[in-house]
Amino acid sequence: MCGSREAVTKAKIEGVVLHVCERCAKYGKEIKAGRETGCRKIPVSEELPVREEIPVEDFGKEVKKLREKSKLSQEELAKEIGEKTSVIRRIEEGWVPEEKVIRKLEKFFGVKLMERISECRASKQSSKNQALTLGDVAEIKM
């Protein structure tokens, strides 16, 4: 804080953890070595949840088709599911939303817009029954 190059002490000052000199440490709460700073370290043994379902192929086109079949505008659909009109517009342009938005659309239209990974893209697997790779399920947009 004072600009000293002797900033060797960790202190929480006004909600921010800083490296400060001994004199400036008195303006906050000094953090002793080995003490938690509020950040949770994820142990290596914890794995991230594996997503078992992905949106159907041409998800945006499917949503647009369902909306038009229901004779709704983007604004009306957005209002019905409690989302912004821009979300519907972006979906129809090819953006894939969070799963909760997809679930709202599924409930509203009464159709399935997610498919199990093992059921989809099976044609891309070789005849050797190899497991899916990231390249099998990811679509790269440039």
Contacts in CASP RR format, 6 or more apart in sequence:
PFRMAT RR
TARGET T0000
AUTHOR 0000-0000-0000
METHOD contacts of the structure
MODEL  1
MCGSREAVTKAKIEGVVLHVCERCAKYGKEIKAGRETGCRKIPVSEELPV
REEIPVEDFGKEVKKLREKSKLSQEELAKEIGEKTSVIRRIEEGWVPEEK
VIRKLEKFFGVKLMERISECRASKQSSKNQALTLGDVAEIKM
1 13 0 8 1.000
1 18 0 8 1.000
1 20 0 8 1.000
1 21 0 8 1.000
1 24 0 8 1.000
1 27 0 8 1.000
2 20 0 8 1.000
2 21 0 8 1.000
2 23 0 8 1.000
2 24 0 8 1.000
3 21 0 8 1.000
4 21 0 8 1.000
4 23 0 8 1.000
4 24 0 8 1.000
6 21 0 8 1.000
6 22 0 8 1.000
7 18 0 8 1.000
7 19 0 8 1.000
7 20 0 8 1.000
7 21 0 8 1.000
7 24 0 8 1.000
8 19 0 8 1.000
8 21 0 8 1.000
8 22 0 8 1.000
9 19 0 8 1.000
9 20 0 8 1.000
9 21 0 8 1.000
9 22 0 8 1.000
9 25 0 8 1.000
9 30 0 8 1.000
10 17 0 8 1.000
10 18 0 8 1.000
10 19 0 8 1.000
10 20 0 8 1.000
10 30 0 8 1.000
10 31 0 8 1.000
10 33 0 8 1.000
10 37 0 8 1.000
11 17 0 8 1.000
11 18 0 8 1.000
11 20 0 8 1.000
11 24 0 8 1.000
11 25 0 8 1.000
11 27 0 8 1.000
11 28 0 8 1.000
11 29 0 8 1.000
11 30 0 8 1.000
11 31 0 8 1.000
12 18 0 8 1.000
12 28 0 8 1.000
12 29 0 8 1.000
12 31 0 8 1.000
12 37 0 8 1.000
13 20 0 8 1.000
13 24 0 8 1.000
13 27 0 8 1.000
13 28 0 8 1.000
13 29 0 8 1.000
14 28 0 8 1.000
17 31 0 8 1.000
17 37 0 8 1.000
20 27 0 8 1.000
31 37 0 8 1.000
51 117 0 8 1.000
52 116 0 8 1.000
52 117 0 8 1.000
53 114 0 8 1.000
53 115 0 8 1.000
53 116 0 8 1.000
53 117 0 8 1.000
54 114 0 8 1.000
54 115 0 8 1.000
54 117 0 8 1.000
54 120 0 8 1.000
54 137 0 8 1.000
55 96 0 8 1.000
55 102 0 8 1.000
55 113 0 8 1.000
55 114 0 8 1.000
55 115 0 8 1.000
56 62 0 8 1.000
56 112 0 8 1.000
56 113 0 8 1.000
56 114 0 8 1.000
56 115 0 8 1.000
56 120 0 8 1.000
57 120 0 8 1.000
59 91 0 8 1.000
59 94 0 8 1.000
59 96 0 8 1.000
59 102 0 8 1.000
59 113 0 8 1.000
60 91 0 8 1.000
60 92 0 8 1.000
60 93 0 8 1.000
60 94 0 8 1.000
60 96 0 8 1.000
61 92 0 8 1.000
62 113 0 8 1.000
63 88 0 8 1.000
63 91 0 8 1.000
63 92 0 8 1.000
63 105 0 8 1.000
63 113 0 8 1.000
64 92 0 8 1.000
66 105 0 8 1.000
66 109 0 8 1.000
66 111 0 8 1.000
67 74 0 8 1.000
67 77 0 8 1.000
67 88 0 8 1.000
67 92 0 8 1.000
70 77 0 8 1.000
70 109 0 8 1.000
72 80 0 8 1.000
74 85 0 8 1.000
74 88 0 8 1.000
74 89 0 8 1.000
74 92 0 8 1.000
75 85 0 8 1.000
77 88 0 8 1.000
77 108 0 8 1.000
78 84 0 8 1.000
78 85 0 8 1.000
78 87 0 8 1.000
78 88 0 8 1.000
80 108 0 8 1.000
81 101 0 8 1.000
81 104 0 8 1.000
81 105 0 8 1.000
81 108 0 8 1.000
82 104 0 8 1.000
83 101 0 8 1.000
83 104 0 8 1.000
87 97 0 8 1.000
87 101 0 8 1.000
90 97 0 8 1.000
91 97 0 8 1.000
91 101 0 8 1.000
96 102 0 8 1.000
99 114 0 8 1.000
102 113 0 8 1.000
102 114 0 8 1.000
105 113 0 8 1.000
106 112 0 8 1.000
106 113 0 8 1.000
106 114 0 8 1.000
117 132 0 8 1.000
117 137 0 8 1.000
118 132 0 8 1.000
120 137 0 8 1.000
121 132 0 8 1.000
121 136 0 8 1.000
121 137 0 8 1.000
124 132 0 8 1.000
124 136 0 8 1.000
125 132 0 8 1.000
125 136 0 8 1.000
END
